[in-house]
Amino acid sequence: MNQATITDQEFALFQRLIYKIAGINLADSKKVLLVGRLQKRLRERQLDSFGDYYRLLDSGRHPDELQTMVDLLTTNETYFFREPRHFDFLRDEVLATRRPGERFRIWSAASSSGEEAYSMAMVIAESLPHASWEVFASDISTRVLAAAREGRYPRNRNEGIPAACMRKYCLQESGAGSDSLLIAPVIRQKVRFAQVNLTQSISPGIGSFDVIFLRNVLIYFDSETKRKVVANLLPRLLPGGYLVVGHSESLNGISDRLSAVRPTIYRKPE
């Protein structure tokens, strides 16, 4: 099968579909990216055009294929201890003030392949060695969540992990063609991963949190969707809890129910 091309009209259909499902604004400049990432799906489904593929997705009869499309079109760039000042704040301003015996829960709301969640867990393990705590981590992509649960990363992805945490919480796998870093079970068992679509109503069943990291995901949403996402998260944030966004993001004009503690860090009133 020759490589299919996509018309402007077909691309517009996919733009509307990914916005409807995930709230993501796929810019016109992403047309080449979409073709590159979905071309293989056309071949595997033996379809001749992107129009045929869209009709298959829109039929409602192939939810697994719809999830595959979301997995392929969502961006998942992340690394350990990304934007380290947020982890400094977590350690020095939040965890350092916890009373002994208090349970602590934190949510990595756009966890991608898990590096953020495991970074959080290492910080908490160091700061609260005798307390009860949990990291809840979510993403819309089932593909990256599967990788996150495994907790195995290329060795060259360990930049940013403090040396002490590397020694205590990371296992080195080598031999038999493997050169990987494996997050130790003592950390993995404290992190729970689940699929959550932040643009939809969020189940109270996930519980409440002292801190929510919502970093580097709002940039993919328009203002209306940003407001919806933050409004969906706020009921899950405990009074006095912190919401943290990425260094290129802001909640100005998005929510008036949080007060700015410092740039990118907001607090819910007690």
N, C-alpha and C positions, 0 to 999 in steps of 0.2 A: 504494500500500500504506500503510495506517495504521501509525503508530508502534507497534511491538510493546512489550508490557510483559513484565517478567520476574518469575516467581514465586520465592518463597524457596527452593523445592526446586531450581529451575533455577540460581539464583545459587550455591547450594551446589555444584552440579556444576562450575561454572566455577571456583569457589574451589579445589576439589580438583585440577582440571586444571592451572591455572597453578602450583599448588604442586608438582605432580608434574613439570612440565616445567622450571620455573625456580626452584623453591624459594621463591617469593614468597608471603607471607601476605597475601591480599587481604581486608582488614577488611570487616565487615558494612556499615560506613559508606560503602564504595566502590561500592555497588550502582548509584547514579545515574551514577557515573563510567563503570562498565562498560557500562551501557545506552547512554550518550552516545557512547562510543568504538566500540562494535560495531554500532550500529543500521544504519550504512551498509552493513556487510558482509551483513546480512540482506537488505537491498534488492538489493544487487548479486548475491546468490546466489538471489534470488527465493524467500526462505523466509518462512514466516508467523510463526514463533515462535523464541524463544531455545532452546527444547527441540530444534527441528529443526536449528538451527545447531550445538548441542552434539553431536548425533548425527552430523552431517557431520564435525565435528572428530575425534570419538572413533572414527570408522570406520577411521582409519589410511590412508585412500585419498587424503587431501588434505594432504600435508605442507606445501605452500606456504601453504595457508590457515591451518594451525596456526602457522606462522612469522608470518603477518600478524597473527594474534590476539596473539601474544607482543609483536610490535612495537607494537601499539596499546595494550597494557595495561602495558607497562613505562614507568616514569617516567624522564625524561631531562633533568632540570634541571641545567645546568652553565654555567660561564662561565670566561673566561680568568683564570688566577692566583687561583682560588677558594681560600680559606683560605691566604693568602699566607705565613704562618709556615712552612708545609711547604716552600715553594719557597726560603725563606731558609735552612732547615735543609739542603736539598739543595745549595744553593750554598756555604754557609759551613762546614758540618760534614762533608759527604760529598765533594763535588767538590774542595774546597780541599785535601783531604788525599791526593788521588790521586797515585800516582807517575807520572812522565812515561812515556808509551808504553803504559800499562795500558789495555786495552779496557774500556769501560763500557757496561752494558746496564741499562735500566730498563723496568718494565712498568706501564702504566696499565691496571689490570685491570677497570675499569668505566668505559670511556673515553667512553661516550655519543657525542656528536657531534664529539668530538676536541679541544675546547678545552684539557682537562687535558694531553693528550699533546703538543700543540703548545707549551703553556706550558713543559712539561718540556724540550722540544727547544730552545727559546730560551735557557733557563737554561744548558743544557749547552753550546750553541754559544758562549755568552759565556765560560763557565768553562774549557772544554777545546777551544780553537780548533784545536789541532794533533793531538788524540787521535782514536782510532777509537771510535765510539760509535753506539748505536742505541736508539731508543724503540720498544718493542712495545706496541701498544694493542689492547684487545679489548672486546667487548660481546656480549651475547646477541642484540641487535636488529640485523638486517641493514639495516633502514631507516636507523638513525642512523650505521651504519658507512659506508654509501654517501655520506652527507652529509659525514662526517669525511674520507674519502679525497679529496673534492673540495677541502676546505680553504677554502671560501668562506663568509663570514659577513656578516650585516647590519652596516653601518658602526657602528651604535649599540651593537654588542656588544663594542667594543674597550676598554671601561673595564677597568682593571686591568693592561693591557699597558704595561710601562715605555716611556717615550718613546724611549729608545735602541733598544729591540727593535721598536717600531713603525716606526722609520725603516729599520732594517736588514732586517727579516724579514717585513714586511707590505706588500703592494701595494694601492694604492687604485684601485678600478675605478669609473668613473663614465661617464655618457652612456648613450644608448640605453635609458633606463629603469632602469639599474643604478646602485646606490649601495652597493657591496660592498667588503669587506676580503678580500683573497686572501692566504693564507699563501704566502710566497715558496718557489719550488722548492728552494732550498738547505736549507730546513727540511723541506718535505714529503717530500723523498727520503730523509730520515733516520728517518722514522716509518712503521712497518709496521702495518697494521690487519688483524685477523682475527676471525672469530666464535669465541668461547669461552663455553661454559656452565660457570660456576665451580662448579656443584653436581655436576658429573660429573667423572670421571677426566680429568686434563689430560695431554695428550701430551708426553712428554719432548722431542719434536721442536721445541718452541718454545724450548728452550735454558734457560740459567740466568741469573739476574739479580742485580745488586748491590743494587737497590732495587725494591720493589713498592709502588705506591700502590693501596690497596683502600679508597677513600674513599666514604662516603655510599652504600653498598650494603648493608652488614650490617644496617642499620636495617630493611630489608624482610624479613629472615629471622628465623625462630624460633631458639632456642638450638641445637637439634640441627643445623639447616642451617648456622648460623654455624660450628660446630665442623667440619662437613664441608668447607666452603669453605676455611677456613684450613688444614686438614689437606691439602687438595688443592694449595694454593699452596706450602706449605713445602718440598717437594722441589725446587721450581724456584728457591728463594732460596738464594744462595750462603752458605756459612758467613761470619759477620760482616756479612751483609747486613741491610738494614732493611726492615721492613713498616710502612707508614703507613696509618692509618685516619682517618675523618672526625672532626671536633671534637666531634660528639655521640655518638661510638662508643668502645667499649673492648673489649679482649680479656680482661678479667677473667672467669674462669670458662670461657673459650672455648679457650685453649691455654696449656699450661705449658711449651711448648718455645721460647718467646721471652721475653726479658727487657725490661722497660720502660726506655727511655732517658729519656723524658719523656712526659707525657700524649699519647696517640695515636701515639707513635713507639716501635716495638719492634725489638729486634735478635736475630738468630739467633746462637747461640754459635759462636765460631770453631772 
